[in-house]
């Protein structure tokens, strides 16, 4: 199935290896849950890998170019991400694929945002859907939740 066992992490050992061999390109992997943590590691190694964090909270990748590489470009909004994904989903469905084959990878897109749980719940139940309508419904749910939060604030 899937690697669910996380081995003990020893970042200090990796840092010592990099200090002892600065000519080596050292990329650290494992247990990095945020861009703040990634930036801390980047002060001591050449790169970081975001695994589970990127999968569970994919929108954190929207800030990578700005925070890590200094880009001034505006990242796509979550809505724009979904809008750009729709043509791919439609091609996938036209070839006989299932909607949840794609949407399972974006369940965490609204993680930590108003309506994020509703978004995930709406998409989690999809199996044999043959169009993008459930995704658009999930988007409408999360946008309603966000607007209600703005009104309440």
DOTIDREN-759871 format. One record per residue: x, y, z of N, C-alpha, C in turn; residue in one letter. Coordinates in nm, 4 decimals. Example, Ala and Ser with C-alpha at 12.3 -4.5 7.8 and 13.67 -1.06 7.14 Angstrom:
BEGIN
kero nx 1.3190	ny -0.5690	nz 0.7800	cax 1.2300	cay -0.4500	caz 0.7800	cx 1.3200	cy -0.3300	cz 0.7800	type A $
kero nx 1.2850	ny -0.2250	nz 0.7080	cax 1.3670	cay -0.1060	caz 0.7140	cx 1.2900	cy 0.0030	cz 0.7870	type S $
//
This chain:
BEGIN
kero nx 0.0829	ny -0.1201	nz 0.0000	cax 0.0000	cay 0.0000	caz 0.0000	cx 0.0861	cy 0.1247	cz 0.0000	type X $
kero nx 0.0869	ny 0.1935	nz 0.1090	cax 0.1517	cay 0.3240	caz 0.1169	cx 0.2452	cy 0.3251	cz 0.2371	type X $
kero nx 0.3531	ny 0.3991	nz 0.2266	cax 0.4485	cay 0.4085	caz 0.3373	cx 0.3869	cy 0.4930	cz 0.4476	type X $
kero nx 0.3436	ny 0.4292	nz 0.5529	cax 0.2802	cay 0.5014	caz 0.6637	cx 0.3709	cy 0.5096	cz 0.7855	type X $
kero nx 0.4849	ny 0.4445	nz 0.7796	cax 0.5785	cay 0.4484	caz 0.8918	cx 0.6792	cy 0.5598	cz 0.8686	type X $
kero nx 0.6894	ny 0.6490	nz 0.9631	cax 0.7852	cay 0.7579	caz 0.9537	cx 0.9040	cy 0.7213	cz 1.0414	type X $
kero nx 1.0211	ny 0.7029	nz 0.9797	cax 1.1384	cay 0.6676	caz 1.0605	cx 1.1798	cy 0.7856	cz 1.1478	type X $
kero nx 1.2549	ny 0.7586	nz 1.2531	cax 1.3034	cay 0.8691	caz 1.3371	cx 1.3866	cy 0.9659	cz 1.2519	type X $
kero nx 1.3629	ny 1.0937	nz 1.2714	cax 1.4341	cay 1.1956	caz 1.1943	cx 1.5489	cy 1.2510	cz 1.2770	type X $
kero nx 1.6624	ny 1.2717	nz 1.2110	cax 1.7789	cay 1.3249	caz 1.2802	cx 1.8369	cy 1.4386	cz 1.1958	type X $
kero nx 1.7729	ny 1.5541	nz 1.2061	cax 1.8160	cay 1.6686	caz 1.1266	cx 1.9581	cy 1.7109	cz 1.1613	type X $
kero nx 1.9935	ny 1.7038	nz 1.2881	cax 2.1284	cay 1.7463	caz 1.3291	cx 2.2358	cy 1.6654	cz 1.2573	type X $
kero nx 2.2112	ny 1.5376	nz 1.2371	cax 2.3080	cay 1.4544	caz 1.1644	cx 2.3240	cy 1.5057	cz 1.0212	type X $
kero nx 2.2125	ny 1.5417	nz 0.9599	cax 2.2167	cay 1.5942	caz 0.8234	cx 2.2926	cy 1.7266	cz 0.8214	type X $
kero nx 2.2669	ny 1.8126	nz 0.9184	cax 2.3367	cay 1.9410	caz 0.9256	cx 2.4872	cy 1.9202	cz 0.9421	type X $
kero nx 2.5251	ny 1.8248	nz 1.0271	cax 2.6681	cay 1.7964	caz 1.0469	cx 2.7313	cy 1.7444	cz 0.9178	type X $
kero nx 2.6589	ny 1.6603	nz 0.8464	cax 2.7089	cay 1.6084	caz 0.7190	cx 2.7329	cy 1.7229	cz 0.6210	type X $
kero nx 2.6396	ny 1.8161	nz 0.6133	cax 2.6551	cay 1.9308	caz 0.5232	cx 2.7726	cy 2.0178	cz 0.5668	type X $
kero nx 2.7864	ny 2.0411	nz 0.6973	cax 2.8977	cay 2.1227	caz 0.7475	cx 3.0314	cy 2.0562	cz 0.7179	type X $
kero nx 3.0368	ny 1.9253	nz 0.7290	cax 3.1616	cay 1.8522	caz 0.7044	cx 3.1931	cy 1.8428	cz 0.5555	type X $
kero nx 3.0907	ny 1.8490	nz 0.4716	cax 3.1096	cay 1.8343	caz 0.3264	cx 3.0297	cy 1.9408	cz 0.2517	type X $
kero nx 3.0711	ny 2.0664	nz 0.2615	cax 2.9936	cay 2.1739	caz 0.1982	cx 2.9861	cy 2.1611	cz 0.0460	type X $
kero nx 3.0761	ny 2.0840	nz -0.0126	cax 3.0741	cay 2.0657	caz -0.1581	cx 2.9587	cy 1.9756	cz -0.2034	type X $
kero nx 2.9014	ny 1.9003	nz -0.1102	cax 2.7894	cay 1.8125	caz -0.1436	cx 2.6585	cy 1.8910	cz -0.1455	type X $
kero nx 2.5725	ny 1.8534	nz -0.2358	cax 2.4382	cay 1.9128	caz -0.2411	cx 2.3490	cy 1.8265	cz -0.1521	type X $
kero nx 2.3058	ny 1.8816	nz -0.0405	cax 2.2278	cay 1.8070	caz 0.0575	cx 2.0834	cy 1.8577	cz 0.0572	type X $
kero nx 1.9917	ny 1.7654	nz 0.0322	cax 1.8486	cay 1.7942	caz 0.0319	cx 1.7883	cy 1.7166	cz 0.1487	type X $
kero nx 1.7166	ny 1.7859	nz 0.2353	cax 1.6584	cay 1.7201	caz 0.3528	cx 1.5143	cy 1.6805	cz 0.3223	type X $
kero nx 1.4738	ny 1.5669	nz 0.3744	cax 1.3405	cay 1.5140	caz 0.3478	cx 1.2864	cy 1.4503	cz 0.4750	type X $
kero nx 1.1604	ny 1.4767	nz 0.5010	cax 1.0951	cay 1.4079	caz 0.6116	cx 1.0505	cy 1.5003	cz 0.7223	type X $
kero nx 0.9228	ny 1.4964	nz 0.7510	cax 0.8683	cay 1.5673	caz 0.8657	cx 0.8517	cy 1.7168	cz 0.8497	type X $
kero nx 0.8758	ny 1.7706	nz 0.7331	cax 0.8636	cay 1.9152	caz 0.7121	cx 0.7169	cy 1.9452	cz 0.6833	type X $
kero nx 0.6548	ny 2.0224	nz 0.7720	cax 0.5106	cay 2.0440	caz 0.7647	cx 0.4698	cy 2.1839	cz 0.7193	type X $
kero nx 0.5649	ny 2.2734	nz 0.7037	cax 0.5275	cay 2.4102	caz 0.6666	cx 0.6436	cy 2.4777	cz 0.5948	type X $
kero nx 0.6144	ny 2.5911	nz 0.5321	cax 0.7213	cay 2.6677	caz 0.4681	cx 0.8119	cy 2.7323	cz 0.5719	type X $
kero nx 0.7587	ny 2.7629	nz 0.6900	cax 0.8443	cay 2.8149	caz 0.7972	cx 0.9522	cy 2.7129	cz 0.8313	type X $
kero nx 0.9126	ny 2.5872	nz 0.8465	cax 1.0101	cay 2.4820	caz 0.8757	cx 1.1067	cy 2.4651	cz 0.7589	type X $
kero nx 1.0564	ny 2.4707	nz 0.6368	cax 1.1426	cay 2.4575	caz 0.5191	cx 1.2482	cy 2.5673	cz 0.5183	type X $
kero nx 1.2079	ny 2.6899	nz 0.5484	cax 1.3034	cay 2.8012	caz 0.5500	cx 1.4096	cy 2.7818	cz 0.6576	type X $
kero nx 1.3713	ny 2.7279	nz 0.7722	cax 1.4699	cay 2.7005	caz 0.8774	cx 1.5740	cy 2.6007	cz 0.8286	type X $
kero nx 1.5299	ny 2.4953	nz 0.7620	cax 1.6236	cay 2.3952	caz 0.7096	cx 1.7116	cy 2.4548	cz 0.6001	type X $
kero nx 1.6538	ny 2.5400	nz 0.5164	cax 1.7298	cay 2.5968	caz 0.4049	cx 1.8439	cy 2.6868	cz 0.4507	type X $
kero nx 1.8409	ny 2.7277	nz 0.5758	cax 1.9531	cay 2.8044	caz 0.6300	cx 2.0749	cy 2.7138	cz 0.6502	type X $
kero nx 2.0542	ny 2.5813	nz 0.6497	cax 2.1632	cay 2.4889	caz 0.6811	cx 2.1882	cy 2.3815	cz 0.5760	type X $
kero nx 2.0940	ny 2.3631	nz 0.4825	cax 2.1118	cay 2.2649	caz 0.3749	cx 2.0720	cy 2.3295	cz 0.2424	type X $
kero nx 2.0907	ny 2.2562	nz 0.1336	cax 2.0688	cay 2.3128	caz 0.0006	cx 1.9249	cy 2.3053	cz -0.0488	type X $
kero nx 1.8483	ny 2.2149	nz 0.0063	cax 1.7110	cay 2.2004	caz -0.0402	cx 1.6279	cy 2.1220	cz 0.0590	type X $
kero nx 1.4983	ny 2.1272	nz 0.0378	cax 1.4045	cay 2.0518	caz 0.1215	cx 1.3029	cy 1.9840	cz 0.0304	type X $
kero nx 1.2474	ny 1.8766	nz 0.0804	cax 1.1394	cay 1.8083	caz 0.0095	cx 1.0151	cy 1.8129	cz 0.0973	type X $
kero nx 0.9064	ny 1.8542	nz 0.0366	cax 0.7778	cay 1.8562	caz 0.1068	cx 0.6967	cy 1.7392	cz 0.0533	type X $
kero nx 0.6727	ny 1.6414	nz 0.1344	cax 0.5981	cay 1.5237	caz 0.0910	cx 0.4554	cy 1.5281	cz 0.1381	type X $
kero nx 0.4313	ny 1.4695	nz 0.2538	cax 0.2949	cay 1.4636	caz 0.3075	cx 0.2349	cy 1.6031	cz 0.3255	type X $
kero nx 0.3153	ny 1.6996	nz 0.3644	cax 0.2627	cay 1.8353	caz 0.3852	cx 0.2046	cy 1.8910	cz 0.2555	type X $
kero nx 0.2743	ny 1.8704	nz 0.1450	cax 0.2259	cay 1.9204	caz 0.0167	cx 0.1002	cy 1.8466	cz -0.0270	type X $
kero nx 0.0926	ny 1.7202	nz 0.0064	cax -0.0254	cay 1.6423	caz -0.0318	cx -0.1450	cy 1.6766	cz 0.0562	type X $
kero nx -0.1214	ny 1.6914	nz 0.1850	cax -0.2309	cay 1.7188	caz 0.2779	cx -0.2773	cy 1.8637	cz 0.2723	type X $
kero nx -0.1878	ny 1.9545	nz 0.2396	cax -0.2186	cay 2.0974	caz 0.2333	cx -0.1567	cy 2.1540	cz 0.1054	type X $
kero nx -0.2095	ny 2.1172	nz -0.0112	cax -0.1430	cay 2.1525	caz -0.1362	cx -0.1267	cy 2.3019	cz -0.1610	type X $
kero nx -0.2125	ny 2.3848	nz -0.1017	cax -0.2012	cay 2.5280	caz -0.1304	cx -0.0774	cy 2.5903	cz -0.0678	type X $
kero nx -0.0110	ny 2.5218	nz 0.0231	cax 0.1128	cay 2.5788	caz 0.0762	cx 0.2150	cy 2.5955	cz -0.0357	type X $
kero nx 0.2016	ny 2.5186	nz -0.1436	cax 0.2931	cay 2.5318	caz -0.2572	cx 0.2752	cy 2.6645	cz -0.3306	type X $
kero nx 0.1599	ny 2.7287	nz -0.3133	cax 0.1350	cay 2.8562	caz -0.3802	cx 0.2319	cy 2.9640	cz -0.3341	type X $
kero nx 0.2852	ny 2.9496	nz -0.2149	cax 0.3752	cay 3.0506	caz -0.1594	cx 0.5229	cy 3.0181	cz -0.1789	type X $
kero nx 0.5542	ny 2.9008	nz -0.2340	cax 0.6943	cay 2.8595	caz -0.2470	cx 0.7744	cy 2.9585	cz -0.3304	type X $
kero nx 0.7250	ny 2.9962	nz -0.4482	cax 0.8022	cay 3.0855	caz -0.5352	cx 0.8327	cy 3.2185	cz -0.4676	type X $
kero nx 0.7336	ny 3.2742	nz -0.3983	cax 0.7547	cay 3.4035	caz -0.3325	cx 0.8489	cy 3.3894	cz -0.2135	type X $
kero nx 0.8207	ny 3.2955	nz -0.1245	cax 0.8959	cay 3.2863	caz 0.0009	cx 1.0338	cy 3.2243	cz -0.0158	type X $
kero nx 1.0468	ny 3.1254	nz -0.0994	cax 1.1745	cay 3.0552	caz -0.1111	cx 1.2606	cy 3.1158	cz -0.2213	type X $
kero nx 1.1996	ny 3.1525	nz -0.3341	cax 1.2765	cay 3.1997	caz -0.4490	cx 1.2660	cy 3.3500	cz -0.4735	type X $
kero nx 1.1859	ny 3.4214	nz -0.3936	cax 1.1776	cay 3.5662	caz -0.4065	cx 1.0959	cy 3.6169	cz -0.5237	type X $
kero nx 1.0114	ny 3.5349	nz -0.5812	cax 0.9290	cay 3.5768	caz -0.6943	cx 0.8294	cy 3.6839	cz -0.6501	type X $
kero nx 0.8026	ny 3.7765	nz -0.7395	cax 0.7029	cay 3.8801	caz -0.7137	cx 0.5677	cy 3.8455	cz -0.7751	type X $
kero nx 0.5615	ny 3.7358	nz -0.8498	cax 0.4371	cay 3.6961	caz -0.9170	cx 0.3303	cy 3.6583	cz -0.8146	type X $
kero nx 0.2071	ny 3.6951	nz -0.8446	cax 0.0949	cay 3.6599	caz -0.7575	cx 0.0610	cy 3.5136	cz -0.7803	type X $
kero nx 0.0536	ny 3.4357	nz -0.6730	cax 0.0155	cay 3.2947	caz -0.6916	cx -0.1316	cy 3.2829	cz -0.7304	type X $
kero nx -0.1643	ny 3.1762	nz -0.7972	cax -0.3037	cay 3.1495	caz -0.8327	cx -0.3857	cy 3.1353	cz -0.7051	type X $
kero nx -0.5073	ny 3.1846	nz -0.7099	cax -0.5981	cay 3.1630	caz -0.5968	cx -0.6434	cy 3.0173	cz -0.5991	type X $
kero nx -0.7019	ny 2.9740	nz -0.4912	cax -0.7553	cay 2.8375	caz -0.4879	cx -0.8610	cy 2.8190	cz -0.5966	type X $
kero nx -0.9444	ny 2.9191	nz -0.6135	cax -1.0473	cay 2.9125	caz -0.7183	cx -0.9818	cy 2.8987	cz -0.8552	type X $
kero nx -0.8773	ny 2.9764	nz -0.8806	cax -0.8074	cay 2.9676	caz -1.0090	cx -0.7450	cy 2.8297	cz -1.0290	type X $
kero nx -0.6945	ny 2.7715	nz -0.9225	cax -0.6388	cay 2.6361	caz -0.9317	cx -0.7468	cy 2.5403	cz -0.9814	type X $
kero nx -0.8644	ny 2.5488	nz -0.9212	cax -0.9744	cay 2.4605	caz -0.9614	cx -1.0169	cy 2.4892	cz -1.1052	type X $
kero nx -1.0288	ny 2.6172	nz -1.1404	cax -1.0694	cay 2.6521	caz -1.2766	cx -0.9702	cy 2.5985	cz -1.3792	type X $
kero nx -0.8415	ny 2.6033	nz -1.3471	cax -0.7392	cay 2.5519	caz -1.4387	cx -0.7389	cy 2.3991	cz -1.4434	type X $
kero nx -0.7880	ny 2.3373	nz -1.3402	cax -0.7931	cay 2.1915	caz -1.3328	cx -0.9120	cy 2.1339	cz -1.4103	type X $
kero nx -1.0161	ny 2.2117	nz -1.4277	cax -1.1392	cay 2.1610	caz -1.4898	cx -1.1169	cy 2.1047	cz -1.6306	type X $
kero nx -1.0439	ny 2.1723	nz -1.7217	cax -1.0230	cay 2.1108	caz -1.8541	cx -0.9528	cy 1.9745	cz -1.8457	type X $
kero nx -0.8580	ny 1.9617	nz -1.7545	cax -0.7912	cay 1.8328	caz -1.7348	cx -0.8920	cy 1.7279	cz -1.6879	type X $
kero nx -0.9751	ny 1.7655	nz -1.5912	cax -1.0757	cay 1.6725	caz -1.5386	cx -1.1720	cy 1.6309	cz -1.6491	type X $
kero nx -1.2147	ny 1.7263	nz -1.7299	cax -1.3086	cay 1.6936	caz -1.8381	cx -1.2464	cy 1.5957	cz -1.9372	type X $
kero nx -1.1187	ny 1.6135	nz -1.9701	cax -1.0504	cay 1.5171	caz -2.0585	cx -1.0415	cy 1.3802	cz -1.9915	type X $
kero nx -1.0099	ny 1.3809	nz -1.8625	cax -1.0000	cay 1.2558	caz -1.7866	cx -1.1342	cy 1.1818	cz -1.7877	type X $
kero nx -1.2422	ny 1.2544	nz -1.7635	cax -1.3754	cay 1.1937	caz -1.7628	cx -1.4135	cy 1.1426	cz -1.9018	type X $
kero nx -1.3778	ny 1.2182	nz -2.0058	cax -1.4102	cay 1.1774	caz -2.1428	cx -1.3404	cy 1.0467	cz -2.1800	type X $
kero nx -1.2269	ny 1.0192	nz -2.1173	cax -1.1536	cay 0.8940	caz -2.1426	cx -1.2006	cy 0.7804	cz -2.0520	type X $
kero nx -1.3071	ny 0.8054	nz -1.9763	cax -1.3610	cay 0.7004	caz -1.8910	cx -1.3125	cy 0.7041	cz -1.7476	type X $
kero nx -1.2351	ny 0.8053	nz -1.7125	cax -1.1870	cay 0.8178	caz -1.5752	cx -1.2978	cy 0.8614	cz -1.4809	type X $
kero nx -1.2713	ny 0.8488	nz -1.3542	cax -1.3682	cay 0.8899	caz -1.2517	cx -1.3242	cy 1.0223	cz -1.1907	type X $
kero nx -1.4219	ny 1.1025	nz -1.1528	cax -1.3936	cay 1.2339	caz -1.0954	cx -1.3061	cy 1.2232	cz -0.9711	type X $
kero nx -1.3342	ny 1.1253	nz -0.8860	cax -1.2564	cay 1.1170	caz -0.7622	cx -1.1115	cy 1.0760	cz -0.7856	type X $
kero nx -1.0777	ny 1.0238	nz -0.9058	cax -0.9375	cay 0.9958	caz -0.9361	cx -0.8543	cy 1.1234	cz -0.9317	type X $
kero nx -0.9167	ny 1.2351	nz -0.9631	cax -0.8478	cay 1.3642	caz -0.9624	cx -0.8750	cy 1.4395	cz -0.8326	type X $
kero nx -1.0012	ny 1.4454	nz -0.7920	cax -1.0353	cay 1.5303	caz -0.6775	cx -0.9747	cy 1.4812	cz -0.5465	type X $
kero nx -0.9424	ny 1.3540	nz -0.5356	cax -0.8819	cay 1.3061	caz -0.4100	cx -0.7478	cy 1.3738	cz -0.3831	type X $
kero nx -0.6858	ny 1.4250	nz -0.4896	cax -0.5566	cay 1.4912	caz -0.4730	cx -0.5690	cy 1.6379	cz -0.4320	type X $
kero nx -0.6906	ny 1.6902	nz -0.4317	cax -0.7095	cay 1.8303	caz -0.3908	cx -0.7998	cy 1.8423	cz -0.2692	type X $
kero nx -0.8216	ny 1.7337	nz -0.1982	cax -0.9088	cay 1.7381	caz -0.0805	cx -0.8621	cy 1.8419	cz 0.0212	type X $
kero nx -0.7325	ny 1.8628	nz 0.0326	cax -0.6784	cay 1.9574	caz 0.1297	cx -0.6585	cy 2.0981	cz 0.0766	type X $
kero nx -0.7088	ny 2.1271	nz -0.0423	cax -0.6859	cay 2.2589	caz -0.1037	cx -0.7333	cy 2.3738	cz -0.0153	type X $
kero nx -0.8413	ny 2.3532	nz 0.0575	cax -0.8941	cay 2.4578	caz 0.1453	cx -0.8669	cy 2.4272	cz 0.2920	type X $
kero nx -0.7670	ny 2.3464	nz 0.3197	cax -0.7313	cay 2.3114	caz 0.4574	cx -0.7074	cy 2.4386	cz 0.5391	type X $
kero nx -0.7737	ny 2.4469	nz 0.6535	cax -0.7561	cay 2.5619	caz 0.7417	cx -0.8350	cy 2.6852	cz 0.7028	type X $
kero nx -0.9105	ny 2.6769	nz 0.5964	cax -0.9903	cay 2.7906	caz 0.5496	cx -1.1367	cy 2.7700	cz 0.5884	type X $
kero nx -1.2142	ny 2.8792	nz 0.5980	cax -1.3575	cay 2.8633	caz 0.6249	cx -1.4211	cy 2.7747	cz 0.5172	type X $
kero nx -1.4944	ny 2.6750	nz 0.5591	cax -1.5592	cay 2.5833	caz 0.4654	cx -1.4699	cy 2.4710	cz 0.4163	type X $
kero nx -1.3463	ny 2.4672	nz 0.4627	cax -1.2521	cay 2.3655	caz 0.4160	cx -1.2981	cy 2.2231	cz 0.4433	type X $
kero nx -1.3539	ny 2.2019	nz 0.5607	cax -1.4041	cay 2.0665	caz 0.5934	cx -1.5222	cy 2.0292	cz 0.5045	type X $
kero nx -1.6088	ny 2.1258	nz 0.4793	cax -1.7233	cay 2.0988	caz 0.3917	cx -1.6761	cy 2.0669	cz 0.2502	type X $
kero nx -1.5753	ny 2.1393	nz 0.2028	cax -1.5175	cay 2.1140	caz 0.0707	cx -1.4663	cy 1.9709	cz 0.0640	type X $
kero nx -1.3863	ny 1.9325	nz 0.1623	cax -1.3292	cay 1.7973	caz 0.1665	cx -1.4402	cy 1.6919	cz 0.1741	type X $
kero nx -1.5386	ny 1.7155	nz 0.2594	cax -1.6484	cay 1.6201	caz 0.2753	cx -1.7267	cy 1.6047	cz 0.1448	type X $
kero nx -1.7528	ny 1.7163	nz 0.0776	cax -1.8271	cay 1.7127	caz -0.0491	cx -1.7527	cy 1.6284	cz -0.1523	type X $
kero nx -1.6214	ny 1.6446	nz -0.1593	cax -1.5439	cay 1.5719	caz -0.2597	cx -1.5117	cy 1.4295	cz -0.2179	type X $
kero nx -1.5062	ny 1.4029	nz -0.0898	cax -1.4696	cay 1.2692	caz -0.0419	cx -1.5720	cy 1.1634	cz -0.0803	type X $
kero nx -1.6959	ny 1.2013	nz -0.0945	cax -1.8003	cay 1.1043	caz -0.1242	cx -1.8163	cy 1.0722	cz -0.2718	type X $
kero nx -1.7350	ny 1.1315	nz -0.3573	cax -1.7505	cay 1.1110	caz -0.5018	cx -1.6942	cy 0.9762	cz -0.5439	type X $
kero nx -1.7664	ny 0.9102	nz -0.6316	cax -1.7141	cay 0.7845	caz -0.6844	cx -1.7373	cy 0.7759	cz -0.8347	type X $
kero nx -1.8594	ny 0.7655	nz -0.8743	cax -1.8891	cay 0.7409	caz -1.0156	cx -1.9380	cy 0.8654	cz -1.0897	type X $
kero nx -1.9176	ny 0.9825	nz -1.0338	cax -1.9679	cay 1.1034	caz -1.0982	cx -1.9023	cy 1.1200	cz -1.2353	type X $
kero nx -1.9829	ny 1.1650	nz -1.3327	cax -1.9344	cay 1.1734	caz -1.4696	cx -1.9192	cy 1.3165	cz -1.5191	type X $
kero nx -1.9276	ny 1.4140	nz -1.4297	cax -1.9049	cay 1.5521	caz -1.4712	cx -1.8425	cy 1.6296	cz -1.3552	type X $
kero nx -1.8107	ny 1.7559	nz -1.3814	cax -1.7410	cay 1.8371	caz -1.2815	cx -1.8367	cy 1.9078	cz -1.1856	type X $
kero nx -1.9657	ny 1.8859	nz -1.2008	cax -2.0641	cay 1.9563	caz -1.1180	cx -2.0384	cy 1.9421	cz -0.9676	type X $
kero nx -2.0076	ny 1.8233	nz -0.9157	cax -1.9809	cay 1.8133	caz -0.7715	cx -1.8618	cy 1.8984	cz -0.7266	type X $
kero nx -1.7632	ny 1.9136	nz -0.8122	cax -1.6493	cay 1.9991	caz -0.7790	cx -1.6934	cy 2.1451	cz -0.7732	type X $
kero nx -1.7750	ny 2.1863	nz -0.8678	cax -1.8255	cay 2.3241	caz -0.8673	cx -1.9146	cy 2.3490	cz -0.7459	type X $
kero nx -1.9915	ny 2.2473	nz -0.7066	cax -2.0741	cay 2.2597	caz -0.5859	cx -1.9861	cy 2.2753	cz -0.4619	type X $
kero nx -1.8785	ny 2.1982	nz -0.4552	cax -1.7865	cay 2.2088	caz -0.3415	cx -1.7230	cy 2.3473	cz -0.3377	type X $
kero nx -1.6881	ny 2.4003	nz -0.4539	cax -1.6312	cay 2.5350	caz -0.4618	cx -1.7327	cy 2.6380	cz -0.4130	type X $
kero nx -1.8575	ny 2.6243	nz -0.4530	cax -1.9621	cay 2.7175	caz -0.4080	cx -1.9798	cy 2.7103	cz -0.2569	type X $
kero nx -1.9731	ny 2.5903	nz -0.2009	cax -1.9871	cay 2.5735	caz -0.0555	cx -1.8775	cy 2.6488	cz 0.0176	type X $
kero nx -1.7545	ny 2.6317	nz -0.0250	cax -1.6432	cay 2.6947	caz 0.0458	cx -1.6461	cy 2.8463	cz 0.0266	type X $
kero nx -1.6885	ny 2.8922	nz -0.0902	cax -1.6968	cay 3.0368	caz -0.1116	cx -1.8081	cy 3.0991	cz -0.0276	type X $
kero nx -1.9196	ny 3.0284	nz -0.0108	cax -2.0261	cay 3.0777	caz 0.0777	cx -1.9761	cy 3.0870	cz 0.2212	type X $
kero nx -1.9048	ny 2.9844	nz 0.2649	cax -1.8518	cay 2.9845	caz 0.4022	cx -1.7550	cy 3.1004	cz 0.4223	type X $
kero nx -1.6713	ny 3.1274	nz 0.3229	cax -1.5756	cay 3.2379	caz 0.3339	cx -1.6479	cy 3.3719	cz 0.3378	type X $
kero nx -1.7523	ny 3.3880	nz 0.2562	cax -1.8243	cay 3.5161	caz 0.2563	cx -1.9001	cy 3.5353	cz 0.3872	type X $
kero nx -1.9535	ny 3.4276	nz 0.4441	cax -2.0207	cay 3.4384	caz 0.5739	cx -1.9223	cy 3.4793	cz 0.6828	type X $
kero nx -1.8014	ny 3.4279	nz 0.6758	cax -1.7008	cay 3.4643	caz 0.7758	cx -1.6647	cy 3.6120	cz 0.7618	type X $
kero nx -1.6531	ny 3.6603	nz 0.6355	cax -1.6211	cay 3.8024	caz 0.6139	cx -1.7323	cy 3.8916	cz 0.6676	type X $
kero nx -1.8574	ny 3.8526	nz 0.6457	cax -1.9719	cay 3.9306	caz 0.6935	cx -1.9739	cy 3.9336	cz 0.8457	type X $
kero nx -1.9425	ny 3.8213	nz 0.9078	cax -1.9439	cay 3.8118	caz 1.0543	cx -1.8295	cy 3.8897	cz 1.1182	type X $
kero nx -1.7234	ny 3.9120	nz 1.0437	cax -1.6045	cay 3.9786	caz 1.1006	cx -1.6186	cy 4.1270	cz 1.1121	type X $
//
